[in-house]
Amino acid sequence: MATVEKTVHPVDEVLPAAQLGAFGLQHVLAMYAGAVAVPLIVGGSLGLKGADLAYLITADLLLCGVATLLQCVGWWRFGVRLPIMQGCTFAAVTPMVLIGKDGGLPAIYGAVIVAGLAMILLAPVFGRLLRFFPPLVTGTVILVIGLSLLPVAGNWAAGGQGAKDFGEPKNIALAAGVLVAVLAIQRFAPPFLSRVAVLAGIVLGMVVALPLGFTDFGGVGDADWVGISTPFHFGTPSFQGAAIASMLVVALVTMTETTGDFIAVGELTGRPIEPRRLADGLRADGVSTVLGGIFNTFPYTAYAQNVGLVAMTRVRSRWVVATAGGILVLLGLLPKLGAVVAAIPAPVLGGAGLVMFGSVAANGLRTLATVEFKDNHNLTVVAVSLAVGLLPVGVPTIYDRFPDWFQTVMDSGISAGCITAIALNLLFNHLPAKRDSAAGPAVPAAGSDEDAVQEAGEQRI
């Protein structure tokens, strides 16, 4: 009898070690700047300097790696088991700064631990809401994610937010050179090299940046060889009602954003998200957030920039991102390695980011191309969701006079666009439409999941 080989799904494929290392390092470089930004902002706002600030960064990198490994490899009912990179959420920055100014880091960590526990408990609830994410909503959310990230790449290309030489032509030129290099490698290089075009472009950018004085490795010599984060390094957590309430809002926002990222990666990899898988992924986010509060760091979420990298390279193996998680663990335990990666100039990352983040937006458009726009309903859902989602991106101070909880939800273009898309899809495609006495029954709009509900009813009959 002929033997039948079991086909391995691309998500579960284990690539050769060299490819795992190269692709994994590429993912680390794509998210590193965002990962260290949160501890830098929060720690700097609370007056931490020197060794304390470095401790926050290494603790963050270590937990980023642990969270990524849990998400990609999975254990029991924890982990989405997709190529998902984890990092600290920016949605928590403003609330944590406000909490820290009143109660210090112990109050932040107490609120983070409670928020993580809440995420674990709420994960099954979000899993049951998956039917409210048809292609109309997911495509819009993915598009908003990509467009919201483009200003981040623009700031990097200009030299990094707050840099003294921000916007200097030399910075833009370096970013443009990296962009051209990435495109040329992707188009003309052999297949393997074209799949690591971002990594190759960053390396070439570094080769050019070093002699031109864009960066130096002076900080590498000052960094320690080994650094281990110990629980409650900054003191025993304190649990304050207002701080916990604020962080619970952050938890809901984070879960909404992460749901959009999971759905995006599910579509890119050909392994669609199901309610149970979504709940497992969100549950892992909750565990990582609890660990963050214990090991001196912050809430964790999926990083959309790495979704863009999956979209661009078409490398779908979760073991690639698991390798990236292992690299982050090493960076967290070996601060000298972290200092080397931190020396990469912002314009180099900016040139690569333009390609990656644009790829996310393009995949959102591809998903929307499967939606029918026979009437104005679906068009309205997309139009208004994009407008609301991009409003805080284009006008960052628009909600400054609103309450803190409102800012936490709406200052993130991703969460604002996602919530709007869900609400409008419910309004136009789920609520009963008005019926004309002369007209027949209302027909559900294309792109909604009313058709699925109708089919289910027919099966019951």
N, C-alpha and C positions, 0 to 999 in steps of 0.2 A: 504494500500500500504506500502511496506517495505521502510524504510528510508535509504538513501544512505549517508554514512558518507564521508565527503570530506577528502581525504588523504593529510596530511601536509608534504611538502617536508622536508627532514632532515635539509636543510639550514635554514628553517623558524621555525623549532621546538624550542619551549621555554621549556627548561629543568627545573626541580625543583631548587629552590633557592640555596640549598647546592651544587648541581652539577655546577650551573652557577658560584658560587663563587670559587670553587676549580679549575675548568677548566680555568676560567678567570685569577686567580692568576698564574696558570701555564704559561699562555701566557705572562703575565707581566714579570715573572722571565726569560723567554726565551729571551726577547728583551731588558731588562733593561740595561744591560751593553753596548749594542750598542747604546741605546738611549742617555745615558749620555756621551758617548765618544765624540760625535760631539761637544757639547758645551765646554767640557773640553779641547779638542784640540784647537778649535778656540779661546776660551777665554784665554787659557794659552799662546798661541802664540802671543796674543795682549797685554799680560802683566796684565790681570785681575787677581785679587786675592781676597781671603776672601769672603766678602758679595757680591761683583759683580759677582764672578764666581758662587757662590751658587744661585744667582738670575737667571743667565742664565740657570742653570740646572732645577730649579723649573718651570721656564717659558716653557722650553722644554717639561717637563713631562706633564704639563697642556695642551699644544697644541697637544702633542701626543695623549692624551685622546680625545680631541675634534675632531681631525682629524680621529681617529679610529671610534668614534661614527657616524660621518658624513658618513664614508665609509660603515659601517655595517648597520646602521639603514636607512640612506638615507633620502633625502628630495627633492621632485620634481625631477629634472633631475640631481641631485648631489648624488653620491654614488653608488658603484657597488653592494651593498647589498649582499655581500659574507663575510665569515670569514677572513677579511683582517686586519692585524695589521699595524698601521702607525708609522713611526719614521723618524728622520732626515736622509737625504741621505748622504752617505760618498762621493758620487761623487762631492759634493759641497765644501768639506773641503779645498782642496788646492786652488781653485779659491777664496774662502772667506778669507783665510789667506792672500793671495796676495792683495786682495782688501782692507782688513782691515789695512794692514801695510801702505797703501797710504792714505786712506780716513777714517779709523776708522770704528766703528760699524755703524754709520749713512749711510756710502756709501754701506756697505753690505746690510743693510735693504732696502735701495732704490732699489738696484738691485734685491733683493729677491721679492719685491712687483711687479716689472715689469715682472719678470720671471713668477710669479704666474698668472698674468693677461694673459700673452702669452699662458700659459698652458690651461687656460679656453677657449681661442679662438681656439687653435689648437686641442682640444679634438675631435671634430667631424671628423677632417682630419684623425687622428689616427684610429678612429672607422672604417673608410672606408678602411683602410689598412689591416683589419683583415684577408682577404682572402689570404694574403701572409704569413700566419702562419699555414700551414698544420701540421700534426703530425710529419713530418720530421724535421721541424723547431722548433716546440714547445718542442718535446722530447729532441732535442739537447740543447735548451736553459735551460730547467729544469735541465738537467744533468750538464751543466756548472754552474748553480746557486749552486747546491749542492756541486760540487767539489771545487768551488771558496770559499765556506764558511768553508770548512774543516780546512784550515790553521788558521782561526779565533778560532775555537774550540781548535786547537793545541796550540796556544798562550795562551789561557785561561788555558788549562791543565798544561802548564809549569809555570804558576804563573802570567800571564798577561804581555803584552808587556811593557818593561821598568822596570819591577820589579827587585829589587836587588837580589832576590833569584830565578831568572828566570832559569828554567831547573833543579832545585834541585829535587833529587829523591823523596823527601817527597811530592812535588807538584804533580808529575806524579802518585805517589801511591794514593793520595787522589782522583785525577780525575779517576783513574782506579777503585777505590772502588765505586765511584758514578756510573760509567758505569755499573759495575757488579750489583749494587743494582737496577738500572733502568731495566736491562734485567731480573733479577730474579723476580722483582715485575710484570713486564709485562707478564712473562711466568707462574708464579705460583700463583699470587694473585687472589682474586675474581674479577669478571668483572669490577666493578666500580673502584676499587683500581688500577687495571692494566691500566685503561685509564688515570689515573693521575700518571703514573709511573715516569714521569719526575719530577713532583712536590714532590712526595714522596722521590725520590732519592736525590733531592736537600736538603730536610729537614733532611734526614739521614746524608748527607754530612756535614750539618751545625752542627748537634749533635756531630759528630766526630771532626770537625774542631775547635770548641770553646775551649775544654780543651787542645788541642794540640797547641794553640796559633796562629792559622792561621789568626784570625781576632779578633777584639774587637768592642764593641759598644760605644766607647768613643765619637765618633762624634754625636751620637744621643742626648746626653745631650747638646751639643753646638748648635744644630739646633733649629730654631724657631718653635713654634707651628703652626702659621698661616702665610702664605705668598701669596700675590695676585699680579700677574703680571699686570702692568698698561701699556697702549699704549705708545710707544716711550719713554721708560724709559731712554734710553741712548742718547736721542736727536732726533731732527727732521731728517727724512731720507734725504739724498742727492742723486741726480740722476746724475751719471757720465757715460758718453758714453761707455768707455772701460769696466767699471765694469758691466754695463748692458749687453754688448755683451758677456762677459765671462759667465754671469749667464744664458743667453739664451741658450748657448751651454749645460750647465748643465741641463736646463729644458728639452731639447730634449733627452739627455742621460737618465734622470730620467723617462721620459715617455716611453722610450723603455724598460727599466728595469721593470717598473711597469706593462707594457703590458705582459711581460713574466710571472710575478708573478700572474697576474689575470688569465691568461690562465691555469697556473698550478693549482691554487685553483679551477677553474671551472671544470677541469678534475677530481680532487680529490673528489669534492663534488657532482658530477653528474649534475651540472648545467652549461653547456658549455657557454662560453662567446660569446655574439653576439655583432655586431657593436654598437648598441645603448647602451648596458650595459657597453661596454668598454669606450665609450665616457663619460658616466655618471661617471664612476670611475675616469677617468683622470681629468674630470672637478672638481670633489671633491678634488683631489690632488692640483689642481690650487688654489681653494678657501683656502685650508689649508695653502698653501705656502704664499698667500697674508696675511692671518691672522698671519702667522709666522713673516713676516716682520713688522707687526704692533705691535705685542706683544713680540718683543725682542727675536725671535728665528729664525729658518732657514727653508730651503725647505724640504718638506715632500714627502715620498714615501712609498710603501708597503715594509714590512720587510720579507725577504726570510726565515729567521730562523723560523718565525711563520708558514710559509708554510710547513716547515719540521715537525712542531708539529702537524699540521692538518693531514699530511700524516701518522705520527706515531700513533696517538691516534684514528684516524678515527672519531673524534668528529667534525661534520660538521655544527653545528648550528652557525649562525652568531651572535646570542644573547649571546653566550659564549664570543666571542671576543668583543662584545659591552660591556659586563660586565667588561672585561679587560680594555676597554677604560674608563669606570667609575672609576675603581681603579686608573688608571693613573691620572685622574682629581683630585682625592683625594690626591694622592702623590704630585701633583703640588701645591695643596692648603695647605697641611699639611707637611711641610718639615721634621718633625720628622719621619713620616712614610717613607718618601723617604730615610732618613738616615739609617733606619733599613734595608731596601732592599739593599742599597748600601754596607752594611757590609758583604754581601755574598762573600766569597773568590772566586777568579777567577778559581782555579782548580775545584771547585764544579760545576761551570757553564760549564767548559770545558768537564767534564765527560758526562754531559747531552747533550751538544752540539754535541758531536761525533755521538750520536744516531740520533738526529734530523736532522742534516745536511746530514748525510749519507742516511736518509730516502728520502730526496729531490732528491739526485742523483739516488737512486734506482727507484723512480717513473719516472724519466726521461728515464731510461732504459726500464721501462714497456711501456711507450708511444712509444719508438722507436721499441719495439717488434711488434707493429702493422704495421710498415712500411716494404714494400717489398724491398729487396736488390738484385734484379735479375741482375742488372748491377752495374758498379762501380760508377755511378753518385751519387746516394744517399749516398754511402759509403764515397765518396770524400767530400760531403757536411758535413757529421758528423765529419770526421777525421780532416779536415782543421779548422772547427769551434771550435772544442775542442782544437786544438793546439793553435789557436789565442787567444781563451778565457782564457786558462790556462797559457799563456806566461807571462803576468804581475803578475800572482799569484806566479809562480815559480821564476821569475826574476823581483822583484818589481822595480828595478832601470833601466830597459831596455829602457824606454822612457824619461829618465831625460833630455836628450839633445834636445828633440823635443819642438816645441812651446807649450805654455800653453793650447791652445784650443785642440791640439792633445792629450796631456796628459789627459785632462779632459775626453775625449771620450775613449781612449784606456787603461788608467790605471785601469779602472774597467773591470775585466775579464768578468762580466756579460754583460755589454754593448758591449764590443769587440766581444764576442762570438755570441751575438744576431744579431748584424749588419752583421757579417760575414755569419751566417747561412741564413739570409734573402737574402743577395746579391748572395750567391752561389746557393740557391734554384731558384732564378730568372734566373741565368746564365744557369743552367743545366736543369731546368724543365719548364721554361716559354718561353725563347727565342727559336725561330725556330732552329731546329737541321739541320746540313748539310745533304744533301741527296745524296746518291750514284745513279748514272744513272742506275745501275743494280739492285739496291735495291728498295723496296717499300717505302711508306710514313714513315716518322719517327714516332715512337710510344712514347708517353709521358712516362717519367719514373714513376714507382710506387712511391707512397708517395707524389706526387705533387697534385695540384688541377687542373691540365689540364683536368682530366677526368670530373670534375664538369663543366668546361667550355664547353667541348664537348657535355655533356648531355644537357646543356642549349641551345646550338645551335640546337640539334636535336628536342628539344621541340618547338623551334621557327619554324622549318621546318614543 
